[in-house]
Amino acid sequence: MTQEETRSPDLRGSAACRDDLLVLCGGAGVCNASLITIMASADAFAARLAASSQHAAELSTLQLRQLATSLAEMQPMRAARAADMGVRAVSQTHAQAPSPMYGAPVVT
């Protein structure tokens, strides 16, 4: 047997390994691209969902405001007495004396 004959099975085996590695790397690249696409579409979906939720909340607020206005307009007007219109507000503050228990520690 010559050296070429002994090397040819090794070369065939290493070529097969290289081909397997190329297929594996190609598959990994496709998987990465698919994962990036899925993540981007998930981000886009989350952004659309957040915008939709915000629009729904704004619409609900407007509907409640209109309902309150409609109900207020439906109420019969009554004669307001002077006492009904008065506003009384009381504001009080109480200052407590500082407690010696919570003061700075005394070092002797």
One Martini backbone bead per residue (centre of mass of N, CA, C, O) as a GRO file, in nm:
protein
  108
    1MET     BB    1   0.098   0.036   0.020
    2THR     BB    2   0.041   0.354  -0.007
    3GLN     BB    3   0.006   0.666   0.117
    4GLU     BB    4  -0.249   0.741  -0.043
    5GLU     BB    5  -0.419   0.499   0.047
    6THR     BB    6  -0.402   0.558   0.358
    7ARG     BB    7  -0.518   0.860   0.343
    8SER     BB    8  -0.800   0.854   0.208
    9PRO     BB    9  -0.978   0.767   0.451
   10ASP     BB   10  -0.905   1.016   0.626
   11LEU     BB   11  -1.004   1.228   0.425
   12ARG     BB   12  -1.291   1.130   0.415
   13GLY     BB   13  -1.350   1.162   0.719
   14SER     BB   14  -1.278   1.468   0.741
   15ALA     BB   15  -1.479   1.561   0.528
   16ALA     BB   16  -1.728   1.460   0.676
   17CYS     BB   17  -1.684   1.633   0.928
   18ARG     BB   18  -1.691   1.903   0.784
   19ASP     BB   19  -1.975   1.872   0.674
   20ASP     BB   20  -2.114   1.843   0.947
   21LEU     BB   21  -2.021   2.118   1.058
   22LEU     BB   22  -2.153   2.290   0.839
   23VAL     BB   23  -2.440   2.196   0.894
   24LEU     BB   24  -2.446   2.279   1.190
   25CYS     BB   25  -2.384   2.582   1.148
   26GLY     BB   26  -2.619   2.637   0.959
   27GLY     BB   27  -2.840   2.555   1.160
   28ALA     BB   28  -2.763   2.761   1.378
   29GLY     BB   29  -2.812   3.011   1.203
   30VAL     BB   30  -3.110   2.959   1.152
   31CYS     BB   31  -3.195   2.953   1.449
   32ASN     BB   32  -3.103   3.239   1.516
   33ALA     BB   33  -3.281   3.383   1.310
   34SER     BB   34  -3.547   3.275   1.422
   35LEU     BB   35  -3.516   3.388   1.709
   36ILE     BB   36  -3.498   3.685   1.629
   37THR     BB   37  -3.772   3.697   1.489
   38ILE     BB   38  -3.944   3.614   1.731
   39MET     BB   39  -3.853   3.841   1.923
   40ALA     BB   40  -3.943   4.077   1.744
   41SER     BB   41  -4.243   3.995   1.731
   42ALA     BB   42  -4.289   4.003   2.038
   43ASP     BB   43  -4.221   4.301   2.076
   44ALA     BB   44  -4.436   4.410   1.883
   45PHE     BB   45  -4.677   4.287   2.030
   46ALA     BB   46  -4.629   4.428   2.303
   47ALA     BB   47  -4.655   4.717   2.193
   48ARG     BB   48  -4.946   4.686   2.081
   49LEU     BB   49  -5.075   4.604   2.351
   50ALA     BB   50  -5.004   4.860   2.509
   51ALA     BB   51  -5.148   5.057   2.319
   52SER     BB   52  -5.427   4.927   2.343
   53SER     BB   53  -5.458   4.965   2.649
   54GLN     BB   54  -5.436   5.272   2.644
   55HIS     BB   55  -5.677   5.324   2.457
   56ALA     BB   56  -5.887   5.187   2.637
   57ALA     BB   57  -5.848   5.373   2.883
   58GLU     BB   58  -5.920   5.638   2.739
   59LEU     BB   59  -6.202   5.553   2.647
   60SER     BB   60  -6.314   5.497   2.929
   61THR     BB   61  -6.277   5.782   3.037
   62LEU     BB   62  -6.458   5.923   2.829
   63GLN     BB   63  -6.714   5.765   2.892
   64LEU     BB   64  -6.737   5.848   3.189
   65ARG     BB   65  -6.750   6.151   3.140
   66GLN     BB   66  -7.005   6.148   2.963
   67LEU     BB   67  -7.188   6.012   3.166
   68ALA     BB   68  -7.164   6.229   3.386
   69THR     BB   69  -7.271   6.459   3.211
   70SER     BB   70  -7.546   6.334   3.143
   71LEU     BB   71  -7.643   6.300   3.437
   72ALA     BB   72  -7.622   6.601   3.512
   73GLU     BB   73  -7.827   6.700   3.290
   74MET     BB   74  -8.075   6.519   3.402
   75GLN     BB   75  -8.090   6.684   3.636
   76PRO     BB   76  -8.274   6.869   3.821
   77MET     BB   77  -8.325   7.185   3.887
   78ARG     BB   78  -8.247   7.352   4.189
   79ALA     BB   79  -8.280   7.535   4.455
   80ALA     BB   80  -8.036   7.719   4.599
   81ARG     BB   81  -7.902   7.756   4.891
   82ALA     BB   82  -7.684   7.926   5.082
   83ALA     BB   83  -7.596   7.679   5.258
   84ASP     BB   84  -7.511   7.492   5.017
   85MET     BB   85  -7.267   7.685   4.911
   86GLY     BB   86  -7.099   7.640   5.142
   87VAL     BB   87  -6.759   7.640   5.264
   88ARG     BB   88  -6.572   7.415   5.477
   89ALA     BB   89  -6.246   7.457   5.617
   90VAL     BB   90  -6.013   7.249   5.795
   91SER     BB   91  -5.694   7.322   5.947
   92GLN     BB   92  -5.462   7.104   6.115
   93THR     BB   93  -5.189   7.122   6.349
   94HIS     BB   94  -4.959   6.902   6.524
   95ALA     BB   95  -4.718   6.956   6.767
   96GLN     BB   96  -4.473   6.758   6.890
   97ALA     BB   97  -4.279   6.683   7.127
   98PRO     BB   98  -3.976   6.591   7.171
   99SER     BB   99  -3.831   6.295   7.237
  100PRO     BB  100  -3.577   6.166   7.438
  101MET     BB  101  -3.574   5.872   7.321
  102TYR     BB  102  -3.506   5.984   7.002
  103GLY     BB  103  -3.244   6.092   7.040
  104ALA     BB  104  -2.937   6.142   7.090
  105PRO     BB  105  -2.678   6.001   7.217
  106VAL     BB  106  -2.521   5.978   7.528
  107VAL     BB  107  -2.184   6.062   7.602
  108THR     BB  108  -1.956   6.001   7.896
   0.00000   0.00000   0.00000
